[in-house]
Amino acid sequence: MVTIAGNGMGDYDFSNLNFDISKFDKIICDPNFKEEAKNILKLKYKDAKQYLLDNYDKEEILYVVTGSPLFFSAGTIIAKSLPTNSVKLINNSSSKTYLLEKLFISELDVDTISLHGRDNFDLQNFLQNKYTFVVCDKNTISRLKIALSYFESNSIKTTIGYKLGFEDEEIKEIDLINFDENSIDLNAPFVLLIKKEFEQTNIISEDVEFETERGMITKKYKRQLTLQNLDLEPNQLLWDIGAGSGSCAIEAFKRYKVKTTLFEKNETRVEFIKQNLKNHYVTETKLFVGEAQEYFNTLEEVPQRIFVGGGGVEVIKQLPKLYELLDNKGIMLINAITLKHLNLMLTVLNEAKIEYEIHSISLTTYKGKLDLVEPERQLFQIKINKNEEE
């Protein structure tokens, strides 16, 4: 029989276990635990799991995990691997519960992400609710600074829960954007609680919500058609080449919670993009300034979606390279507003034997009391689905 129990908050010991542990033949715990006894085995996760799978029907085993076995813990993973009648869980306080109790904050106001031992996190749960609780490791603060690189300090309010349950516990407010990472020992256990201090902007934006250079923007209706045609899914990486005002990438983030990388060579438009990224509180974004094609071979990231909205002739010549860089089962969408560019695009794609489909989009809007006709330039849209054999 296996009992999986959390040790709660505080030091790496068994002091918060409110039951008799003397009845167990073996006690399994992480190497960080301070407890010592003949029947205590300090094992890393894979070895602990294997021991439990091999001996659950031979011994009475206690497996002690840090915090709560129900909160980002190996406890539930192992429990699901064992026969139901051979395992039971004993819960304890998690770092999240502990901190919220201290700050009198409702669970309903809090989303949770983990950056402990990982670089990526779910954008659907980051700064969407009033608070975001972050499970951390030593790299988390620097990672969040990158994700929030277009945020002002007053856009968020961050509380650090440092060494929760220890004698030298600290719960205090910090300036996350400008935090000095040398001011504390980041190897010690800590968590962050980030409060959103801004109002979420409309998911579907009006054109006037973007700073632009002489109206250089993919207009609202064409922007919606473009995003719809990209078939975006949360946490995918979208490259926006020839980003202009950044409106397509920004709205893709707001609507679909995707990561974005923008390329723009016009320095005036770059300044507008930076302001738009700030105004719309875009996270997990990068902006590259200069000729887009000069960056393609330098980036290790693999985009699941590529949108080519500009960039000129040199980018068009690189369409086969972009197709090569695109993730398998990814989508590339190319917008053209001149027949000259359209013809060049089709020539390049045909020579590279890349299959595509093409649509022509014409829009006319009617504005004002007199319903004045305001036609938009015809848009040609080329869609490429990459579906190579594995």
Salt bridges, closest charged atoms under 4 A:
ASP11 OD2 - LYS34 NZ 2.51
GLU36 OE2 - LYS42 NZ 2.92
ASP57 OD1 - LYS58 NZ 3.73
GLU59 OE2 - LYS26 NZ 3.53
GLU107 OE1 - LYS96 NZ 3.28
GLU152 OE2 - LYS278 NZ 3.63
ASP168 OD2 - LYS163 NZ 2.97
GLU169 OE2 - LYS102 NZ 3.75
GLU170 OE1 - LYS172 NZ 3.32
GLU181 OE2 - LYS145 NZ 3.31
GLU197 OE2 - LYS157 NZ 3.77
GLU197 OE2 - LYS195 NZ 3.84
GLU206 OE2 - LYS220 NZ 2.83
ASP207 OD1 - ARG223 NH1 2.99
GLU213 OE2 - ARG214 NH1 3.15
GLU213 OE1 - ARG269 NE 2.73
ASP231 OD2 - LYS383 NZ 3.16
GLU251 OE1 - ARG223 NE 3.13
GLU264 OE2 - ARG269 NH1 3.91
GLU271 OE2 - LYS274 NZ 3.62
GLU284 OE2 - ARG143 NH2 2.63
GLU301 OE1 - LYS286 NZ 2.93
GLU314 OE2 - LYS317 NZ 3.52
GLU324 OE2 - LYS321 NZ 3.45
GLU357 OE2 - HIS359 NE2 3.12
GLU374 OE2 - LYS367 NZ 3.05
GLU376 OE1 - LYS222 NZ 3.67
